[in-house]
Structures are given as structure tokens and as C-alpha cells.
Amino acid sequence: MILVVVGTQELPFTRLLQEVEDLVKTGSIQEKVLVQNGHTPVEHFSYLDCTPFFSYEKMDELYDQARVIISHGGTGSLITGIKKGKPVIASARLSKYGEHNDDHQEEIIAQFVETKHILSSGDLAKDLDSVNEGFLPAPFESGRKKILNKLRSFIEDS
């Protein structure tokens, strides 16, 4: 199963859902696609199983069940998939399409691509091929201990 996550932003992210719908329609995606569509209208999508919002528990369960996550560039959505070791393909919500107020998601995605945690080439079909060919995300490593050690060192040196 492929899980598509667009987050809770009040602006629609039709562009991503249309791209996924097109890949299902042409047979490039042949497995079940579940979509958390948030505030994105879905009346004209006939190949996607859409639900606006899931509880935290249900979303966590769906992340566990998914073979791959296709997500907007929100940190919570991306990090959830990364922590679970799932292949994540990200697409930034862009201001020029009225999908967000600014383009900060591009910066977030670029950082996670650089560390090899996610895919985001701008070509969803190509990224799905990479997943099907065995892409595995870099393991998640929390920076928490490193940050705490820096804080301790700073406090002790003061």
C-alpha cells in the first residue's frame, strides 16, 4: 500500500494528488493508494481512496502498513516516515501554486535528500522506480544527545 500525506495546511495540494492519480490511471502504480487529503478537494479523483484526516493512532498504523510514503514537505510527516525506516518521496507545497505561504518546504526536503533520508527528484514516477529498485533510506539518528552535550558543555564552561 502507498500512503499519500498532504498534512493539515488549509490550502489545497491538488497538484500532488493529480500526479498520483495519473500514475494509478496509467498503471504505473498498481497497488492500493490511501490518501490523507486534508483540505484538498477530492471529488474529481476516482482512483484514490481519500480521507481528510486520521487520528494520530490511525496515521501511525498506516505509516507502519505502508510500503512507501508520498508526502508533502512538512517535517512531521517526513520525520515520521524516516523514523520508521520507510521509503519517503516528498513533494514541496509551493507558493506559486497557492499551496503554501512560502517555499520553506523546498529547504526542508533538500536537507533530507542531502542526508539520503528521502527521495525528491521532481519526477514521482522516477522516484517510485528508485523505491522499486531497492532504495533504502539512511537510518534515522537523533541529534538529541549531540545537542544536549553541546548545551551541557556551554553551561559548564560559563
Summary of the structure (lengths in Angstrom):
residues: 158
radius of gyration: 16.9
end to end distance: 52.6
largest distance: 62.7
contacts: 455
relative contact order: 0.15
helix: 43%
strand: 13%
